[in-house]
Amino acid sequence: MLKAYKYRIYPNHEQEVQIAKTFGCCRFVYNQTLAYRKDAYEKEGKSVSKTDCNNYCNRELKKEYEWLKEMDKFALTNAIYYMDSTYQKFFKEHAGYPKFKSKHDSHKSYTTNFTNGNIVVDFEKGKVKLPKLKEVKAKIHREFSGQIKSATVSQVPSGKYYVSILVETEHEEIPHTKQKIGLDLGMKDLCITSNGKKYESPKTIKKYEKKLAKLQRKLAHKEKRSRNYYKQRKKIALCYEKITNIRKDYLHKISHEMISENQVIVSENLQIKNMVKNHRLAKSITDMSWHELTRQLEYKAKWNGRKYIKTDTFYASSQICSACGYQNADTKDLSVRKWICPKCGAEHDRGWRLCCHIA
């Protein structure tokens, strides 16, 4: 099993410069090979593979731009392969056409591969050895055992550096259980289970929106690209980072509890992209992070031999009585939170009854 272990790293000034150069070179190679591929198709009608793009980088780009030779070769190759994967998605999954990367993009990262012991994590000294960087100080908060496959170095908008170590290791499954559960993902509460338990929404954005508004107002009064402008941007990035960390921590606790207690978990397959088009609900839906919760449940279920099922999007679960099967069309109105079945008289709470029917 492949698992990633993410650690915060504290590079010195020289290492920061090298990381910044690698980010820039990976972006440059990505853009150059994408342009090469695009021109070959538009001018000659020729399809170019990722191997051709890699050869173009090694034989022509490195000859013309000699500073590319100073960079980690695996980082450049992985940038080309990432470009290829986004290019293939355009045809296979009808995703958007690959865009050229900008130096102003807040997401900065590169991936290097393990070979001949070039990536080492020293748990005792609290250091990580990486190609071209040598030993970097790191906060090793958990250990692992297994074969290292690759390492991804990243920098978040707040300026912090992280390294994610991909390891081939064994995972001990949580003891199996006979319990099963249905989930209703909601707006008032994050989710309601078929046994009646409600998980409250942390409403993290709502708690911090006044602080964010104040920080954004201050940024608006700063001169663009001045030193104070970038200082204020960093404060905003730290605030958003805190919101993300609080939300993810809460969701990890919930998903771990559900996976530990249940063998089968069933939830709705919500079309979140379509739902956020409603501007009145978009902020609340984003704050709920349903996609992140279902993503965690999905991979944790695979790790621990559980079964995670998503029901059909158009299944009328909120309209059907779980006692007699009668379909009540009046419950299409979202303001109806409780209703009584006109056929059998069973009383239903919208969310709790829905997940009872799913389970």
N, C-alpha and C positions, 0 to 999 in steps of 0.2 A: 504494500500500500504506500502511496506517495502522500506525504504530509509536509506542510510548510510551517516553519518556525520563524516568527518575526521578532527581531530584536532592534532596539534603538542603538545607533552607533554615534560616536563622538569623534569625527575625523579632525586632525589638526589642519592648519592653514594649507600646507602643501597638498594634503589629501583632498581637501575641499576643492582646490584648484583642479586637481586631476579628475575628480568626479564631475565637476562642471564641464571640463573639456570632453569627457566621455559622453555626457548628455548631449552636448552640442554636435559631436561627431556622429552619434547615432541618429540624431535628427537630420543631419546633413545627408548621410547615406540613405536614410529612409526616403527623403524627398528626391534625391538624385535618381535612385533606382525606380521610384514610382514614375518620375518623368520619363525615364528611359523606356519603361514598359508601356506607358501611355503613347509615346511617340511611335514606338515600333508597331503598335496596333493601328493607330490613326493613319500613319504614312504608308506602311507596307502591308497592313492587315495581318501582321505576324503576331502569334501568341508567344510570350516569353515566360519561361518557367523561373522558379526561385533560384535554381542552380545557375541559370543564365545570368540572372541579376547579381548573384554572388560573384560569378566569374568577371562580370563587368566591373564590379567594385574592386576586385583584386588586381585585374590586369590594366584597367584604364584609370579609374578614380584615384587609386593609390599612387599611380605613376604621375598623374597630374597634380594631385594634392598630397605631397609627401608627409605632411603632418598627420595624415590618417594612419601611417605606419606606427606612430607612437602609441596608438590606442590598443586596447584589448581586442584581439581579432574575433573572439567569440561574441563580444558585445555588438560588434558591427554586423556579424552574420545573423545574430538573433534579431536585430533591428530589421534586416532584410526579410527574414522569415515571418516576422510579425506583419510586415507590409503585405507579404504574399497571402497570409491568412485573412486579412481584411479584404484583400482583392478577391479572394475566392468566395468570401461571404456575400459579396455583391452579386455574384452569379447564382450561388446555391440557395441563399436564404433571402434574396432580394433586399439586402441591406443597402445602406447608402454607399455611394462610390467613395473610395478612400480619399481623404483630404490631406493636403500637405500640412506638415506639422509646423507650428509657429514657435519661435523662441520665447514668446510671452505666455505659452501654455503653462498652467499651474501644475499639471501632472508631469513630473520628470522621473524617468527611471531607465535602467538598462539591466540586461540579464547576461550573466556569464556562466559558462559551463565548467563542470569539474573535470580536471585531467591532471594526472601526475601529482596529486596532493596540493594543487594550487589554492584550494579552499579548505580552511581548517578552522574549527571553532574550539578555542581553549576555554573550557569551563572554569578552570582554577584561576587563571589570570584575568578572565573577563575580556578576552580579545578575540577578534575574528580576522583571519588572514585571507586577503582577497587579491586577485591578480592586479598588478600595477600599483596597488595601494599598500601592500605588505600588511603589517599588523595594525588593526584599527581598534581603538577602545570601544567596548560595547557593554550594554547592560544585559547580561545573560540571566534572565529570570526563570528559565526552565531548561532542563537538559534533555537530550535525545540520544538514541542509539540507532545506528543504521548507516547506510551508504549515502553520502551527499551526492546529489545529482546536478544541482545548479544553485546560483545565488542571484537575487535581484536586489540591486541597490536603488533606493528611491528617496526623493526629497518632497515633503509635503509643503503646501503654501505657507505654513508658519515658519518654515526654514529648518525644521528638524529632519534628520537623516535616519533611514531605517534600512536594514538588510533582511531579506526573507530567504531562508535556507530551505531548499526543497530536498527532502530526505526520503529514501526508500526504507520503510521501517514496518514493524509489526504493530497491529493495534489490538488491544485486549477488549473484547466486546463486553458490554454491560450485561449482567444476567438477564435472561429472557423472562417475559411475563405473559400472562394470558389476557391482560387488560387491553381494551380497544377504546378509542375515543374519537369523537367528531368535533370539529372546530368551526365556529362561525366568526369570521373576521369582520369587525364592526367599526362604526364611527364613534359611538359613545364610549364603548370599551374596546380595547385592542382586540380581544377575542373572548368568546364564551364557549365553554366546553359542554359536551353532552351530559356530563354529570352535574351541571349547574354552576361550575366554578367560573368566576369572572376575573379576567386579567385587566387591570386598569391601564389606560394609556398614560405614559409618562408626560405627554404634551410638552416635550422639551423645548420646541421652538416657541411655544406660547410663553414659557417661563423666561426665555431670554430675548424675546422680540423687542422689548423696550431698550435693553442694553444694546442690542444690535442696531436699532434705529438711532440711538445716541452716537454710537461709533461711526455709523454711515454719514450722519450729519457733519461730524467733525472732519471726516475724509473729504466731503464736498467742499469744505473751506480751505483745504490744503492745495498748494500749487502742484500741479501734476508733475510726476517724476522727480519731485524734490525729496530730500532726505526725510523730512517730516511726513511726506505723503506715504513713503514706503514703511515708515514706522507705524503709521496708523493702519495701513493695510495689513501689517503683521498682527496687530491687535485684533482686527476683525477675523483674520484667519484662525487665530487662537481660540476665539469665541466659537466659531463654527466647528473647530476641531473638538472642543469640549462637548458641544451638542451631540456630535457624531459618536464620541466615545461613551457618553451617558446612555444614548439610545442603544448602541451595540451591546454594551454590558448588560442592560436590562433584557434585551432579546436573547442573548446567550443563556442567561439564567432561566428564562421561560422555556426555551427550546430544550435545554438540558433536562429540565424537570419533566417535560412531556415525553421525551425519548426514554428517560429512565423508568417511568411509571407505566408506559404503554407499549404494546407490541405492534398494534396497528393504529395509524393516525390518518384521519380523512379530513380534508379541508376543501374549500371552494377554489376553483381556478379562475381568479378574478382577472379581468382585462384592465389592468391598472393604467396603461397608456391611454386608453379611451376614457377612463373615469376622471383622470386629472384634467381633461379638456373642460370639465365643469369648473369654472373659475371660482365659484362659491365654495366648492369643496376641495379644491386642489391643495391648499395649504394643509388642511387637516389630513387628507389622504397621504401626502408626502411625509407628514410628521409621524403617521402610524407605522410606516416602513413595513407594510405587509410582505413586500417582495423579499426583504432581508430575512424576515421570520420564516417564510416558506423555504427560502434557500438554505437556511441553517437546518431546518427540519429534514430537508431532502438529503443533504450530505451526511448528517449525523445518523439518519436512519440507515444509510448504506454502510456506514462504519460499524454499526452495532447490530446488524442483521434484523432491522425493523422493516415494516412495510409502510410507506407513505404514499397515499393515494390522493389525487386531485380529481374532484367531480367535474362533470361537463359544465361548461360555462352557461349554457342555456337550460340547464336542468332547473325546473321551477320548485326548488326545495323550500323556499320561504312561503309558498302558497299551499302546500300539501299538508294535510293533517296527518301526524305520525300515528294516530290511533286508528282511523278508519280509511284514510287515503283520499278523503274529499279535497278537491282543489278549490281554494277560495281566492278568486281574482281580486277581491278588495284589498288584499295585503300587498298589492303592487305599490300602493301609496306608502312611501317610507315613513310617514308620520305615524302609521299604525304600528305600535310597539307590542300591544297585547290584543288578542282576539279569541273569540269562542267559536268553536266549530258548529255551524248551524245543523249539521247532520247528527253528530254524536254528543255534542255538548262539551267536548274536551276544551279546557282552557289552555291557551298557548302564550308563552312569552316569545316574541319574534325570534331573537337570537338563540335562546336555549332550545326552543322547539326545532328550529332549523337544524342545529347540529345533532339533535336526537334522531331526526329523520335521516341525516347523512350517515350517522354511525350505524 
